[in-house]
Amino acid sequence: MELSKLLVSRHYQYDRIERQEMIKKVLNNNWGSPVCKIMHENKWKYLTDTGMCFVVNKEETLIITAYIATLEQARHMFYFAGRSIPEFMITKVKKNNQKVKKFLKSA
């Protein structure tokens, strides 16, 4: 699935502007490609190779929200997908979380 081709909810577009700015800064606006997908509370959750998590409607037509995953969130997704989290994801998520902390301190 190509996440960039989905519609974006008003919630993400207008209520999460500060989160979008952080994603631009931390991930250079690179959403990445999905590496893990689970169904959670009647919505799809995608984790990408850049460490970004997307919550998508059941029909997979609308991004409800998106955020930079914590290590706990990434492990949870892989666990419920029946897989072990790859080492490259652990490294990527840890680096992202360090950048998030710096971003939040400077904001």
N, C-alpha and C positions, 0 to 999 in steps of 0.2 A: 504494500500500500504506500502511496506517495502522500504523506501527510500534508505537504504544502499545497495540494490541490483541493483539500477539504475546505468547507466554509468554516468561519470562525464565529463563535457565539458573541452576543453583545456583552455578556459577562466578561469574557476574556478581552475583548476589544476595548471596552470602556472602563470596566471596574478593576482591571489588573494592569494598568499602564506602568506602574512602578515595577511590576514583575517583568513586563516586556523589556523595560530598560535594562534591568539586571541581566536578562537572558542575552540581550544584544552585547552587553559589556563582557560577561563571563564566557559566553560561547561564540562570540563574534557573529551572532545571529545565525549560527549553523545548527539547524535542527537535527541533522543526522538521519540515519536510516534505522528503522525498527530492528531491534535484536530480541525483544521479548514482548509478548502480548498475552494479557489475561482478561477474563471477564470478571468484573467486580461491581456488585450492586447494580446489575443490569446496564452497565456501561463497559466499554473496552478501555483498558489501560495499556498504553504502548510505552516502552522504554527504548530510547534510541542509543546508538553507539556513541553519542556525544554526552550521554547522561541526562537527557531531557525526558521528562515524562509527560505524556499527553493523555487526557481523559476525553474519550470520543463516544458519541451516542451509539446505541446498539446497532443502528443502521449503517454506521460508519460513513456518515455524510457531514458531521459537524464536530469540530473541536470545541469542547465545552470549556476546558481550561488546560493550562500547561504550566509546568514548573521544573526547576532543576532538582533532580532527585537527590535525596540523602542516601547514604550507604544502606541504612536500614530499609528505606523504601525500595531500593534496587534489589537487595537480598530478598525481600518479601515477594517481589514480583517473580523473580526467578524460582523461588521456592514453590509458589503456587502454580508455576508453569511446569513444575516437575523437573527442574534443571538446577544445576549448581551455577552460581554466578561466576563468569569467567574472570580470570585475573586482570585482563585489560579493562574490564568494567570497574573493578574495585579501584584500580589506579586512577581511571578517568574520573570517577565520582569523587574520590578523595581530593584530587586536584581542583575539581569544580567547587567543592565545599570550601576549600581554602580561599579561592577567588571570591566566593559569595561573602565570606566573612570580611574580606578586605573591602569589597564593594559596600557592604552595610556600614562599616566603620567610616567610610569616606562620604556617605550620604548624609 
